Amino acid sequence: MEFLDALFNRRTTNGPFLPDPVSEEHQRLLIKAAASAPSQFNSQPWRFLVIEDRETIETIAGISGESMTAVLSEGSFFQRYKRHFRFSAQEMAEHRSGMYFDKLPRLLRPFTRTVFTSAGQRTMNALRVPQTLGEENRKLVAGSPLILGVMLDRNERYAHPLADFYCQFSMGASMENVWLTTVELGMGIQFISFPMEVPEQWERITGMLEIPEDLELMALYRLGYVPEQAGRPVIDWSSRERRPPSRFVFRETCRTPQEGWDEG
């Protein structure tokens, strides 16, 4: 696969993975790709945690589902991120950024336009929509063959006023390498974000994983092989009509907007 094919076909996997375990060869390749990212002064502040233990994954899944239920029930999720929601192609074309929710979960479709209102929130709660979606999220994470944790070295992160920026910038480059490598390997990846929305739940995960004091858990990702029928469509990256025009006049670099319910 050419590099630009991987770059422009990169997607978040919102659906289930195959049950097959991720091979040791591919695990090593993913970590090698992550470690090949640039970092300030070659500090390499990242550390990685590969989780395959089923009990641990089930626990993380349960926490993720509980967290999703909580933030959807109280409405904080929709209020926090409403500026990124787009419900029509016209809105997407106007903003040229954000999430195009043309494929909302079935349970949320009746609330497309009322999701940000108190009445819509009360109705969703009465129908137990947050609980149902939280359970679906739990099952999705629980079905992941592998979870990857990324941590930062606290000594590097807080060494001087600019160090935290440098570390997080480097971590982003590292995880982008992982994301692009999954495309090459026929795998999918998704950010497990909901536990981070509830600080006490994130602390539960940190404690359960026994993260050393000198490291800080920054993010978790679910990975696995993608079912053939759910494979990503091949994108002709040289064709501009598949991508919205950039908000900048001098370049056209915006990628195809992510569709559907994206957690990361």
Secondary structure, 3 states (H helix, E strand, C coil): CCHHHHHHCCCCCCCCCCCCCCCHHHHHHHHHHHHCCCCHHHCCCEEEEEECCHHHHHHHHHHHHHHHHHHHHHCHHHHHHHHHEECCHHHHHHHCCCEECCCCCHHHHHHCCCCCCHHHHHHHHHCCHHHHHHHHHHHHHHCCCEEEEEEEEHHHHCCCCCHHHHHHHHHHHHHHHHHHHHHHHCEEEEECCHHHHCHHHHHHHHHHCCCCCCEEEEEEEEEEECCHHHCCCCCCCCCHHHCCCCCCCCCCCCCCCCECCCCC
